[in-house]
Amino acid sequence: MYFDLQKAFDTVVHKILLEKLFNYGIRGIVHDWFRNYLSNRRQFVAINNIDSNLGNVNCGVPQGSVLGPLLFLIYVNDIANASPNSDIRYLLMTQMYLFLENLLAERILKLKKLLKNSISGF
């Protein structure tokens, strides 16, 4: 069994994520901040200097952001409860770990490159 997590950040349902944040004790002004952060997001595609129309983004967490991976982890934190079968739970958690480990490694490399370029400019 294999789960494709490459597009997983795009599948986060905002309403469910906000409910989970609330259940974890994120309430009041902080919860409002997260709701505003996820609301009214728009995107477009640019190809060969031609921009598409703006489209509403109704699900997903912002990729390339600091909060994106954290919000995704909160969203999938209870994934092990998806199956009563311990073998399935182990597979789910292993694939999730490997996916996030690779994502973190990519982010660290980008940060190192950015820092190296910033320092070499002095």
Secondary structure, DSSP 4 states (H G I P E B T S, - for coil): -----TTGGGG-BHHHHHHHHHHTT--HHHHHHHHHHHTTEEE--EETTEEPPPEEE-B---TTSSHHHHHHHHHHTTGGGG-S-HHHHHHHHHHHHHHHHHHHHHHHHHHHHHHHHHHHT-
